[in-house]
Amino acid sequence: MKIEALRKFCLSLPAVTEDVKWGADLCFSVGGKMFCVTSMEGPLKNII
């Protein structure tokens, strides 16, 4: 999965915000609670 595909999916969910934390990690949250974190440096790996 590419970062843009992940961003598109996460941001399609209601009330999601994105932020960069710890210098190079893209984080997605709802109500201040993180539900997805990935490195902005690829490649992304499928873990499910």
C-alpha positions as a printed Julia matrix, in Angstrom:
48×3 Matrix{Float64}:
   0.0    0.0    0.0
   1.23   3.46  -0.81
   1.03   6.37   1.62
  -1.39   8.3   -0.61
  -3.8    5.33  -0.68
  -3.6    5.06   3.12
  -4.15   8.82   3.51
  -7.14   8.74   1.16
  -8.74   5.88   3.1
  -8.1    7.32   6.56
  -9.25  10.82   5.62
 -12.47   9.4    4.13
 -13.54   8.36   7.64
 -15.59  10.86   9.69
 -13.8   13.34  11.98
 -10.29  12.13  11.13
  -7.32  14.46  11.51
  -3.77  13.86  10.39
  -0.53  15.01  11.96
   3.2   14.34  11.74
   4.66  13.18  15.05
   8.14  12.17  16.17
   9.68  13.82  13.1
   8.69  11.32  10.4
   5.54   9.41  11.4
   2.18  10.15   9.81
  -0.58   9.77  12.4
  -4.34   9.65  11.96
  -6.63  10.38  14.9
 -10.26  10.77  15.86
 -11.0   12.9   18.9
  -7.31  13.02  19.81
  -6.99   9.2   19.82
  -4.56   7.73  17.29
  -5.84   4.8   15.26
  -3.22   4.59  12.52
   0.5    5.46  12.48
   2.97   4.86   9.68
   6.44   5.99   8.75
   6.52   8.55   5.97
   9.57   6.75   4.63
   8.53   3.81   2.46
   7.93   1.18   1.61
   4.84   0.45   3.66
   4.35  -3.17   4.67
   1.03  -4.98   5.02
   0.82  -6.36   8.55
  -2.71  -7.72   8.47
